Amino acid sequence: MEIHHQQQARSNGTIIGKSRLGHARVGRYIVYVIMAAIAVGISIYFYAPKPVDKAANKNMSLFLQNKISDIDLKLKNGDSDTDLATRLSWHKSNAALYDEAKANTDKNIGEQTETMKKKMMQVQQRDFPQLRTAYVESKREALNEQHVTIGLAGDHQEVLTFEGKMFEPKQVQEDFMKNIYGIVNDLRFKKVVYKWSDAPDGRHNYEIRSKSDTEI
């Protein structure tokens, strides 16, 4: 009897073990199916063609056309009467619109974006040398009071120069650069030169990694 009970217990244990193993396998299969379904869902979300937002494209096309007309007007009439900050902001807004539009896949918007790009390059080539000149003129009087002479050099007024004995300490140059770096970068200066004497070592150049005048 004892042997019979032991055999039956083993048999029951084997059945229970197999049953648990079967449940575990089923559970794994369910997990695999769920993971596969999630993967398919992610693929559909990211790779399926997105519906075209015709209203948004229509608005973008209108914005581009208005901006192209605005640039044409500036190319024709100039913009010398507007203050420096407003003129620089105008160029930044052009670039922001261009960056947004160039990602659009609509054929008509793509053509408008290319047209806008060409006109932006034209107006930037004309305006940025003027803007750099205007900046220098706006600072001349205040710097003269500090015995500092500000000037321009380069074929496109892309080199900003400061001359004064105060710039001999390197720390003064570095502090001055921190104060003006933002604006000289926005105005696309390529170099800032500090001069404090006529000696061979009486000047120091700082290169500026700014955009070119034709770069959007």
C-alpha positions as CSV (number, residue, x, y, z in Angstrom):
1,M,0.0,0.0,0.0
2,E,2.8,2.3,0.9
3,I,4.5,1.7,-2.5
4,H,1.2,2.3,-4.3
5,H,0.7,5.6,-2.5
6,Q,4.2,6.7,-3.3
7,Q,3.8,5.9,-6.9
8,Q,0.5,7.7,-7.0
9,A,2.0,10.8,-5.4
10,R,4.8,10.7,-7.9
11,S,2.3,10.4,-10.7
12,N,0.2,13.3,-9.3
13,G,3.4,15.4,-8.9
14,T,4.4,14.7,-12.5
15,I,0.9,15.7,-13.7
16,I,1.0,18.9,-11.6
17,G,4.5,19.7,-12.8
18,K,3.5,19.2,-16.4
19,S,0.4,21.3,-15.8
20,R,2.5,24.2,-14.3
21,L,5.0,23.9,-17.2
22,G,2.2,24.1,-19.6
23,H,0.8,27.2,-18.0
24,A,4.2,28.8,-18.0
25,R,4.7,28.2,-21.7
26,V,1.2,29.6,-22.4
27,G,2.1,32.6,-20.3
28,R,5.3,33.2,-22.3
29,Y,3.4,32.8,-25.6
30,I,0.9,35.5,-24.4
31,V,3.8,37.8,-23.5
32,Y,5.4,37.3,-26.9
33,V,2.1,38.0,-28.6
34,I,1.6,41.2,-26.6
35,M,5.1,42.4,-27.3
36,A,4.7,41.7,-31.0
37,A,1.4,43.6,-31.1
38,I,3.1,46.6,-29.4
39,A,6.0,46.5,-31.9
40,V,3.5,46.4,-34.8
41,G,1.7,49.3,-33.3
42,I,4.8,51.4,-32.9
43,S,5.9,50.7,-36.5
44,I,2.5,51.7,-37.8
45,Y,2.6,55.0,-35.7
46,F,6.1,56.0,-36.8
47,Y,6.2,54.7,-40.4
48,A,2.7,54.9,-41.7
49,P,2.0,58.0,-43.9
50,K,0.6,60.8,-41.9
51,P,-2.5,62.5,-43.1
52,V,-1.9,65.8,-44.9
53,D,-3.1,68.8,-43.0
54,K,-4.4,70.9,-45.9
55,A,-5.5,73.8,-43.7
56,A,-2.0,74.0,-42.1
57,N,-0.3,73.8,-45.5
58,K,-2.6,76.6,-46.8
59,N,-1.6,78.8,-43.9
60,M,2.1,78.1,-44.4
61,S,1.8,78.9,-48.1
62,L,0.1,82.2,-47.2
63,F,2.9,83.0,-44.7
64,L,5.6,82.2,-47.2
65,Q,3.9,84.3,-49.9
66,N,3.6,87.3,-47.6
67,K,7.2,87.0,-46.5
68,I,8.4,86.7,-50.1
69,S,6.5,89.9,-50.9
70,D,8.0,91.6,-47.8
71,I,11.5,90.7,-48.8
72,D,10.9,91.9,-52.3
73,L,9.8,95.3,-50.9
74,K,12.9,95.5,-48.7
75,L,15.1,94.7,-51.7
76,K,13.5,97.4,-53.7
77,N,13.2,100.2,-51.1
78,G,15.9,99.3,-48.5
79,D,15.5,99.6,-44.7
80,S,18.0,102.1,-43.5
81,D,15.4,104.1,-41.5
82,T,14.6,101.2,-39.1
83,D,16.6,100.8,-35.9
84,L,19.3,98.1,-35.6
85,A,17.4,95.8,-33.2
86,T,14.2,95.8,-35.4
87,R,16.2,95.1,-38.6
88,L,18.1,92.2,-36.9
89,S,14.8,90.8,-35.5
90,W,13.3,90.9,-39.0
91,H,16.1,88.7,-40.4
92,K,15.8,86.3,-37.5
93,S,12.0,85.9,-38.1
94,N,12.8,85.2,-41.8
95,A,15.2,82.4,-40.8
96,A,12.7,80.9,-38.3
97,L,9.9,80.7,-40.9
98,Y,12.4,79.2,-43.4
99,D,13.5,76.5,-40.9
100,E,9.9,75.6,-40.3
101,A,8.9,75.5,-44.0
102,K,11.8,73.5,-45.3
103,A,10.6,70.4,-43.3
104,N,7.3,70.5,-45.1
105,T,6.9,67.8,-47.8
106,D,4.2,69.7,-49.8
107,K,5.5,70.4,-53.4
108,N,4.1,73.9,-53.6
109,I,5.5,74.9,-50.2
110,G,8.9,73.4,-51.2
111,E,8.9,75.7,-54.3
112,Q,8.0,78.7,-52.2
113,T,10.6,77.9,-49.7
114,E,13.3,77.7,-52.3
115,T,12.2,81.1,-53.7
116,M,12.3,82.6,-50.2
117,K,15.8,81.2,-49.6
118,K,17.2,82.8,-52.8
119,K,15.7,86.2,-51.8
120,M,16.8,85.9,-48.2
121,M,20.4,85.3,-49.4
122,Q,20.2,88.5,-51.6
123,V,18.8,90.7,-48.8
124,Q,21.2,89.3,-46.2
125,Q,24.2,90.0,-48.4
126,R,23.1,93.6,-48.7
127,D,21.9,94.1,-45.1
128,F,24.4,92.5,-42.8
129,P,27.4,94.7,-43.9
130,Q,25.1,97.7,-43.3
131,L,24.0,96.3,-39.9
132,R,27.6,95.9,-38.8
133,T,28.3,99.5,-39.9
134,A,25.3,100.7,-38.0
135,Y,26.4,98.9,-34.9
136,V,29.8,100.5,-34.9
137,E,28.3,104.0,-35.4
138,S,25.9,103.4,-32.5
139,K,28.8,102.7,-30.2
140,R,31.3,105.2,-31.3
141,E,30.4,108.1,-29.1
142,A,30.1,106.2,-25.9
143,L,33.4,104.4,-26.5
144,N,35.2,107.7,-27.3
145,E,34.4,108.8,-23.8
146,Q,36.3,105.8,-22.5
147,H,39.2,106.6,-24.8
148,V,38.4,103.6,-27.0
149,T,38.2,103.8,-30.8
150,I,35.9,101.4,-32.5
151,G,36.2,100.6,-36.2
152,L,35.6,98.2,-39.1
153,A,37.8,96.3,-41.5
154,G,37.4,93.6,-44.2
155,D,35.8,93.6,-47.6
156,H,32.4,93.2,-46.1
157,Q,32.9,95.0,-42.8
158,E,33.2,91.6,-41.1
159,V,36.1,92.6,-38.8
160,L,35.4,94.6,-35.6
161,T,38.3,96.6,-34.1
162,F,38.8,98.2,-30.8
163,E,41.8,100.3,-30.0
164,G,42.7,101.6,-26.5
165,K,45.3,101.2,-23.7
166,M,42.6,99.6,-21.5
167,F,42.8,96.4,-23.5
168,E,46.4,95.5,-22.6
169,P,45.3,93.1,-19.8
170,K,44.0,89.9,-21.3
171,Q,41.3,89.7,-18.6
172,V,39.9,93.0,-19.9
173,Q,39.7,91.7,-23.4
174,E,38.0,88.5,-22.2
175,D,35.4,90.4,-20.1
176,F,34.7,92.7,-23.0
177,M,34.2,89.7,-25.3
178,K,31.7,88.2,-22.9
179,N,29.7,91.4,-23.1
180,I,29.6,91.8,-26.8
181,Y,29.8,88.2,-28.1
182,G,26.0,87.8,-28.5
183,I,25.5,90.8,-30.7
184,V,28.7,90.3,-32.7
185,N,27.7,86.7,-33.4
186,D,24.2,87.8,-34.4
187,L,25.6,90.5,-36.7
188,R,27.9,87.8,-38.2
189,F,31.3,89.5,-37.5
190,K,34.1,87.1,-38.2
191,K,36.8,88.5,-36.1
192,V,37.2,91.0,-33.2
193,V,40.6,92.7,-32.9
194,Y,41.9,94.5,-29.7
195,K,44.8,96.8,-30.1
196,W,46.5,98.6,-27.2
197,S,49.9,99.7,-28.7
198,D,51.9,99.7,-32.0
199,A,54.3,97.1,-30.7
200,P,54.3,93.7,-32.5
201,D,52.6,92.1,-29.5
202,G,50.2,95.0,-29.0
203,R,47.1,93.4,-30.4
204,H,45.1,90.3,-30.1
205,N,42.5,88.7,-32.5
206,Y,39.4,86.7,-31.5
207,E,37.9,84.6,-34.2
208,I,34.0,84.4,-34.3
209,R,32.4,81.3,-35.6
210,S,29.3,83.0,-36.9
211,K,27.2,82.3,-40.0
212,S,28.2,83.8,-43.3
213,D,26.0,86.6,-44.8
214,T,24.5,84.1,-47.3
215,E,23.8,81.4,-44.7
216,I,20.2,81.0,-43.5
